[in-house]
Amino acid sequence: MRASPPLSASLILVAATIAGAGCSSSANSSGSNGQYGGTVVITPNADASSLFPPLVSELTDHLVQDQVFDRLAEIDENLTTVGDKGFTPRLAKSWTWALDSMSIAFHIDPRARWHDGKPVTAKDVQYTFRAFTDPKVASPNASGLANIDSVSVRDSMTAVVWFKKRTPEQFYDIAYQLVIVPEHIYGSIPMDQLKSSPLIRTPIGTGRFRFVRWDPGTRIELVADTANFRGRPKLDRLIFAPAPPATASTQILVGQADFMEGFPIDRAAVLDTSSVARGMVLPTFGYTFMAMNRFAHKSTTTPHPIFSDIRVRRALSMAVNRVAMLDNVFGKAGHLSHGPFPMSVKFADSTLHMPPYDTTAAKAMLDSSGWRVGSDGMRSRGGAPLRFTILTPSISLFRQRYAVLMQAAFKQIGVQADIEQGDNQVVGAKTATGDFDAVLWTFSMDPSPSGVRQVWGTEGIASGVNLLRYSNKTVDAALDSAATSFDPKQTKRFTSRAFQKIIDDAPAIFLYDVTLVYAANRRITLAPTRPDEWWANLADWSIPADKRIDRDRIGLTTAQR
């Protein structure tokens, strides 16, 4: 699960290898032999919020986490979530299923070492599960582990995972959701103090890159783990230097940065003729919607004075011409949303019934709910104006444009919508505490129906991923059935039933599967990508020896050095 203001794409995969920029580095001497070497500067549009896997939630968190830490097994590019055939060994060299399929014994690779040199053991797996699921930690990823009962230690190199029930995605639940952390580093810290511990800001993992430094708001630096049990990365160093899209795109075009997700779509044509960078489109699992809070600000019980009424939510949904807005913002590159999912997932359904664009019906519905038009053309009820605020991330040009278009659409039916912009931290804090009326939000889901349960199921409320605290027993039952079905056709039938019910309840206006352009310097050779994580094989990116630049002396701005 990745719920965050940064956007994602859901388009057709372009070539897996692209030439782009890099540089030599003084990270280690082995980088000069031609096969290995170079630094890549990546410009996410926001800083990380946490580098401790149980607390990871934002895009930049995941970018760094997946280079520094490992899972027990890694899913392949087909993203098959049923059974274990789509997974390859990582920290676990092999695994053994119990005859009744109610447990899996993971056999730790004896070569695996933490970056401080200590061996990985079964106790690390056991501790990690506790850290992810202890309510005192409040991991946003805990709901993905709901079917796991416990983890026991059979011997120092064998961790046994026990399940509550047999499901098609048992292996996926543990392998995809659990990122293993060292018990000997964090185990002595009380669970309720982990979030504030300074140790989680200097992570020690088993990944192919080691953590070096984190200068908040400026850069996160990693270097190659040259003795890694899975082989050293082809690059010497990674630098994540957050910057707003406009700044990052300029850095890409002049060669100061090497890769960015979300190059401004209205400037994408310059990448076709640039001698420095090249554009591409990669599929991911993100979709964007305007969420309407059914509860009053910072409350979990008091109804919202406007959005607690389903008639108002439906009226606003019908006031929005989603097709025209999509064309206005994205032109021919846009992909219209079909519901609470991206069309890139295997169980997507384009036949669901979305609210029609019908301003006449929208006005009549507001009339019936008591919101009457005054002499100024705006609506009120009992002296209170029909007025609310749309919270919008300032880093997102697309959502800023949508906010303005939706504001105009709502005004046509007598509704006043004010726009409030904020950075990632502000938007994240407000949504986490329910301190908002409406918010333009992008959710990047997992490749499984369980990802839907996290954001739209009742179980996602406790973990904070279900930011609207949306709850419907029919939806829960359908998603539970989808997650436990071994028949893909049945899975899709159940998810479609859940999706339609969510659409009918109108907790949000589903807008678009976001179209993004990724930009890479032409001298970088990329490794194959995955729809859920373009960075999954970042350790296999490479730079020809004669194309490297010394990023210690050139390329980075003064603040990034």
N, C-alpha and C positions, 0 to 999 in steps of 0.2 A: 504494500500500500504506500502511495505517495500522494498525500493531499497537500497541495502547496500552490501559492500564487504563480510560480513559474509555469509556462505553458508547455504543451507537448504536441506532436504531430501525429497524424494517422493516415499516412499516404503510402504509396508504393515504394518499395526499397529500390534505391538507385545503387550503382556499382559499389561493391564492398571495399574496393581499394582505390584510394585517391592520393595523388601526390600533393604534399603540403609542407609546411615550414617546420624547421626544428633548429637545433643548435647543439653545440658541444657543451660539455659541462665539466666542472672540476669535481663532480660528485664522487667519482672513483676512477682509478687509472685504467680499469678494463674497458672504459667507454671509448678508448682511442684506437681500438683494434679494427674498426670498420664495421663489425657485425653489431656491436652495441654502442650506444651513445646518444647524446642529445637531450635537450630539454624541450618540453612542450608546455606552452602557457595557454591555459583554458580560462575563459572569462564567463563564469556563471553570472546571472544578474542579481545575485544576492549572496551574502556571506552565509556560512554554515550556522545552524542553531545549536547543534550538538554533534560530536564525533563518537559518542558512546552508543553502540548499536541498539540497546534497548530504548534509547531516547531519540533515535534518528527519525526524522519525519520530512524534512525539506529536501529539495533536489540536491543542493550542494552537500548536505549531510550524506546522502547516498553516494554521490560521486566519490567522496573521500573514503567513506566506510568501505566500499567495495574494492578499493585498492589496498587498504591496510589490513582488512580482516578477511576471513574465509568462512564459507558454510561447510557443512559435512559433505554435501554433494552439490553440483551445479547443474541447473537446467540448461538444455541445449536451445539452439535457435528456433526449433519447432514449437517450443513452449507447451509440450504435452504434459498436462498436470495429472493425468490418471496413471497410476502405477509408478514404476521406477525406471522404465526403459528409456525415458527421455533425460536421464540424469547421468553425469559422469562423476567419478570420485574426486573429492577435494581433501578435506581433513580426514575423512574416512576413506581408507583404501578399498573397503568392501563392506557389505552388510548382509545380514541373514534374517529372513522373515521367520517368525514363529509359525507353526503349523496352522494355528487358528487365525493368523494375520492380526492378532491383537498386540503384537509387539515386534520391534525391529532392533536387532543388535548391530550397532555400528562399531566397526573395528578400526581404530585410529591408526593412521599411517605412522609407523615408528620413526620416520624421517622428519615428521612435522615438528618445527620448533617455533616458539614465540620469538619475537625480535630481540628479546634479552637473552636468548640462548637456551631457555628452559624448555623441556619437551612438553608437547600437548598431551593431556591425559583425559580419561573419561570423566574425571571430576570437573574439568573445564566445561564439558557439555552439560553436566548436571547443574553446575552453578549458573551457567548461562540461561538455562530454562527457568530457574528460580528468579533470576534478575528480570527476565522478560515478563514473568507472570505475577510477581509479587505486587499487590495493590499499592504498597508504599512507594514503589518506583513509578507506578502509573505510566507504563510504557504504552505509547499509541499503537504498538504492534501486537499487544497481548491478545486481542480478539482472534487473530489468525492462528493462535495456538490453542484454541478452546477445546479441541477434541483430544488434546494430549493430556493424559492423566498424570504422568510423572516420568522422571528419568532416574534410572538406578545405575549403579556402578557394579558390573559383573567382575571386572578386574581392572587394573590400571589402564588398560588400552581398549576396553570394551564398555561402551555406554549403551544401555538398553532403554529404548523409548517405548512407553506403554500408552495405549490408546483407550479412550472411553468406548468407542464403537468402531466397527469396520466401515470404512468409506472408500470411495475411489481415489481420494486425494490424501490419504494418510501420509504417504511418503512426501508428497509436495508440502504438506503442512509443516513438517519438521525441517526438510531440506531447504525449502525456499524462504521460510519465514525466520529461521533461527540463524543468526550470525554469531559465531562462537567467540567468546571473550575469555581472557585468562583469569582463573580463580585466584591464582597466587598474587595478582595485582589488585583486584577489586574485592576479593572475598572477605577481607577484614573490615570493610566499610559497611556500616549499618545501611540497610536497604533504603531507609528514609533519608539518608544523607548522600546517596550516590549522585543525585542531580546537582548538588552543590559542591561535590568534591573536586579539588583541582586536578586530581589524577585523571579524570575523564577528558581533560583538555589536552593531554599528551598521550594519545592512545598507543598501546603496544599490541600488535596483532601478529598474524602469520602470513599476511598477504605478500605479494611480490614487490610492494613498495613499503618503505618504512616512513613513519612520521618524523618530520624535522622541526617544524615550527608553525604556529598559527598567530599571525598578527591580525587581530580582529578588524574586519572591514577592509583589509588590504591584501592579504595573501595567506594561503595555506601551502606549505612546501612539503613534498615527499621526495625521497631518493630511492634508488634501486636497492632491493635486498639481494645482493650479489650471491649469497649462499642459500637462497630460498630452495626449499625441497621440491618445488615444482619448476625450478629453473628461473634464472634472473630475468627481469623484464628487458626488452630490447632498448628501452630508453634509460637514460641515467637519472632523469629528474622530471617531476611534474610540479607545476605551479598553478594553483587556482587563484586567480586575481579577479574578485568580483567587480563588476562595472555595469552601469545602466546600459541598455541596448544601444543607444545612440553613441555612447563613448566606446563601447566594445566593438561596434561595427567599424568605427574609424580606426581603431587599433588593428583590427583584422586586415583592413585594406592597405595599411601602411606597413604591415609586418611586425607590429609590436606584440600582437597576440596571435595565437595559432589556431584556435578553434572556439566557436561559440554556437550555442543552441539559441535559435530565435533571432537570426539576422533580420532586420526590418524588411518586411515583405514588399513595401513600396520602393525599396532600394535594391531588391534582389537582382535586377537586371545588370547592375554594375559588376556582379560576380562573373557574369558570362564573358566579360571582356577584360577582367582584371588579370594581370600577370602575376599577382601575389596570391590571391585566394580563389577558391572555387566553391560554388554552392551545391547543395544536395538536399534531398528530402528523404527522411527516414521515418518508418512507421513506429508509433508509440501508442500508448493506451490512454491518452488524455481527452477529456471533453469539458466544456465550459457551460455554466448555467448561472442564472440569477436565483440565488436561494432566498426564500422569504421566511423570516423567523416567526414561528407561530406563538412564541412566548415573549413577554415583555423583557426589556433589557436586563441582563444579568439574572434572569429568573428561570426556573425550571417548572414552575407551576402556574404563575399568573399569565393569563392569555394576553397576547399582543392585541392592542386596541384596533388594529387594522387586519393583520395577517392571520389572526385566529379564525376568521370567517372564510370558509372555502369559496364562497361566492365571489369575494374580492380577489382571491388568488386566481380563480378561473377567469375573472373579468380581465385582470391584468395580462394573463396569458394570451387571451384573445385579442388584446389591443396591440400586440407586437407582431409586425410583419417580419417573421424570421427570415424568409427568403430574400426580401429586399435588403434587410440589414446585412445579411451575409454577403450579398453582391456589392453593397456599398463599401464594406470593410475589406473583403478579400478578392473581389472580382471573381474570375473563373477558378481561382485556386481554392475557394472555400468549400468546406464539407459540412452540410447541414446536420444538426443533431437529430437523432431519432428517438431519444429518450435518455434515461440515466445510465448510459454506457456509451463507449465509442464503437463505431462500426468495425474497428479492427479486431475486436475479440471474436472468438469462434462462435459464441452463442448470441451474437448481435441479431437484431430483428428489425428490418426496415418496413415492416407491414403494420406496426402499431399505430393506434389512432391518437394523433396529437391534437391539442386544441386548435380549432380553425382560426384563421385571422378574420375576425368579424367584430368591427367596432360598434355596430348597431346592437348586437347581442351583448357586448361587453357593457355598454351604457345601460341597457335594460337590466342587466344583472346587478349593477351598482345601485340603480334606482330601487330595485326590490330589496336590497339589503339596507336601505335607509340613507344612503349617501346621495344627497340631492344637490343639483347644480344651482349655485347662487348667481347673483347679478354679474359677478366678475367671471363667470364661466367655470369656476372651480367648485368642487364638491365639499360638502361638510355634513356632519350629523351631530345634532345636539350641541351645536356651537363649536365643535372640534373639526378642524380642516382635515381633509383626506390628503395627508402629507407625510412623507417618509423619506429616509435617506438611503441612498445606494452607496455602499462602501466599495471602493475600487482600488486595487493595488496600483501605485504610481509607476511601478516598473513595467506595466503591461500597456503598451500602446493600443493593442487591439481592444482590451476591455475598457480603456478610457473612451475609445470611439463608440463602443457599444453603449456605454453609460449615457453618453450624450444623445444617441439615437433613441434609446429607451425613454429617456427623460422627455423627449419631444413626443414620442408615441403616447405616453401616459397623459401628457398635457391635453392631447386631443380628446380624451374622454373625461377631462376635468380633474385629473389627479396631479398633484404637485410632488415631483421627485427631486430631491436635492442630491448632489453628488459630493461625496467626501472621499478624498484621496489620502492614502497613507502608504508608508513603506512596508516591507514584508513584516517587520517586527510589530508595527501598529496593527496591521490587518490581522496577523496571526493571533495577537493578544485579544483583540476584540471578538474575533470569531470563537476563540477557545472559551471565552467567558460568556458568550451569548450577548455581548454588548453591541448589538447592531439591529437594524430593521431588515435590510436586504444587503446581500453582498454578491458581487460578481466573482465567481470562484472557479478554479480549474482543479479537477481531480484526476490524478493519474492512477489507474487501478491496476491490480494484479491480473494475470491472465487466467483467472479462475472465478467461478461464481462466488467464492468466498470473499473476493474483493468487493463484490456488490454488497454482501452482508455487512462488511465493515462500515460502509458509508451510508447505507439505507436500511440496514437491519437494526433491530432493537439492541442486539449485542454490541453494536458499535458505539452506543451512547456512553457506556462506562469508560471506554478507552479514549473518548474525545474525537474519534474520527468522524462519527456521525454528528457533524457540527450543528445540524438542524434539530437534533434529538427527535428525529422522525421515527415513529413507531406505528406499525400496523400488523396485526396478527396474521392477516391473509398473506402479506408480503413475506413475513418471517417464515411461515409454513411453506410457501412456494420456494423460497431460497434454500431452506433446509432440504427440501425434496430434491432440488437441483444439485446440491452439493453431495447428496448421498446416492444419486443415480449412477449406475455404471453404463447406461445407454445414452450416448450423446444426443440423440433425438429427444429423449425424455428430458434431458438436462435443459435443452433449449426450450422445450415446451413449458417447463416450470419457470425458467427465468423470464420468458415472455409474459407469463401470467403475472409475475411479480412486477415487471416493468410497466405493464399496462395499468396495474393498480396504483403504482406510484404516480404515473402520469395523470390518472383520474383524480388523485388526491391533490394534485397541483401544489406540492411543496416548493417547486422551483419552475422556472422557465428555462427549458433546455435549448441552448442556442447553437452551438457548433462543436464539431470535432476540429480542433485548432490546426490550421495550416501554418507550419513553420519551415523556414529555410535554415539549414545548418551550413556554416561556413568553415572551411578548413584551408590552411595555407597549402599551396600546391606542392610543397616538398615533403609533406607527411604522407606516409603510406599507412592507411587505416587497415585494421583487422576487420573481419566480419562483424556486423552489428546484430543486435537483438531488438525486437519491437518494444520490449519492456525497459531495456537499459542499453542505450547506445554505447555506454562506457564499459560494458561487461568485459570486453577484450582489450581494454586500453593498454594493458601491459605488453601487448603484442603489436602496438603501433611502432613504427620505425622511421628513421630518417637516414638517407644515404650519407655516407661519411663526408662527401664533398658538398653537402647541402647544409651543414650544421653551422650555427652561429653561436658565439659565446654570450649566453644570456646573463652572465655575471657582469658583462661590460656594456652590452648593447641590448636594445629591445625593451626592457622594462623601464617604466617611468621611475622617477626618483622615489616615489612612495612605495613602489613595488619591489625595489631592490633590497 
